[in-house]
Amino acid sequence: MKKFLIIVIFLIPAIIFKEPLGDFVEVKVLCYQASSGDYQTQDSRKLSLVCDKYNNTVAHSIAKNIYDWEPNDEEILKLKTKNGFSVAHILAGEGLMRSWRTNDESILRLANYEKETVAHFLAKNRVLWRTDNKSILKLVRYDGWTVAHLLARRNPLWTTYEKDILTLDNTYGTTVVDLLIFRPPNRYSTKWTTTDKSILNFRDASGESVAEKLAKREKE
């Protein structure tokens, strides 16, 4: 009885909107199976099928529900919902993207409605991911946080001495160098410091210099 009701529910919209019945049923069945974690494929046509009004695709559903799945077709990674969330965002959020794709600029630059890119997601969620690509490090989301900010905060193995990266600030006035200076020490990293006078003399919006911040850290 339950299966009969599910079939009826699937058929009603097809009748109302006069969609080809075979195509409509295929979409609904694949979307249902993908959202249940019971289906995965590398067929790009099937992965591109749209499941709902928000433009979630079969690929989005599989990425959310199947551990360690990733499409072979790069164009599938770029499929977006209406809010701009790509399949790549989901995989990056789970820390599951294959390493060679984590340096692909066309993937890293994909942004959602808050201008949060795949690179931001990787910096937040894949602890050992890092990049030295300045254009990627400078990508900024809605609150002014750059990819460099997130790496400085989350990745104990990442550091930089490039002034144009260190002096990036967010909407709260926090610079990348602030995060590096006051990053909690651990077994993977040493305390950040520099002898470069152009950096030491840099002052933030409050007027405090990098040299003064380093001295403050040593007193703590």
C-alpha positions, 0 to 999 in steps of 0.5 A: 500500500505504501509503495502504491501511494508513493507511485501515485504521489509521483504520478500526479505532478506528471499528469498535471504538468504534462511531463513525459511520464518515463522521464518524470518517474526516472527523476523522482526515483533517482532523487529518492534513492540518492537522498536515501543513500542507496544510489550512486553513479558516474553517469553525467546525465543522471547526475545532472537531473534536477530534484527540486525547486531549489535546483538540487541535483542527483549529484548534490544528493549523492554527495550529501549521502554517500561517503567518499563519492566524487564525480569523475566529470568536473562539470558535475562538481560545478553544478549549483543550487539556486543559493550557489552551493555547488557539488564541490562545496558539499565535498569540500565541506566534508573534507573529501575532495581528491587532492589534485582537484583542491588546486584547480582554480576553476573549482576553488573559485566557485562561490555561493550566495554569501561569496563563500568559495570552495577554497573557503570550505576547504580551508575550514574543513580540510585541516591539512589543505593549503595553498600559496596561490595569492589570488586564491588566498585573497578570495573574500566572503561576505564578512571580509574573511579571506581564505588566508584568514581561515588557513591562519586560524585552522591550519597549523602547518600553513604560514606566510611572510608576504606583506600583502597577505599578512595585512589583509583584514576582515570586517572586524579589523582582524588581520591575517598576521593577528591570527598567526601571531596569536595562534595557539602553539601546538606540536605541529607549528612554531610561534610565528615571528619575523625580522622584516621591518616593513611588516614589524612596523605595520599598524592595524586600524587601532594603531597597534604595530606587529612588533607591539603585538609580538611583544605582547604575546611574549608577555602572556 
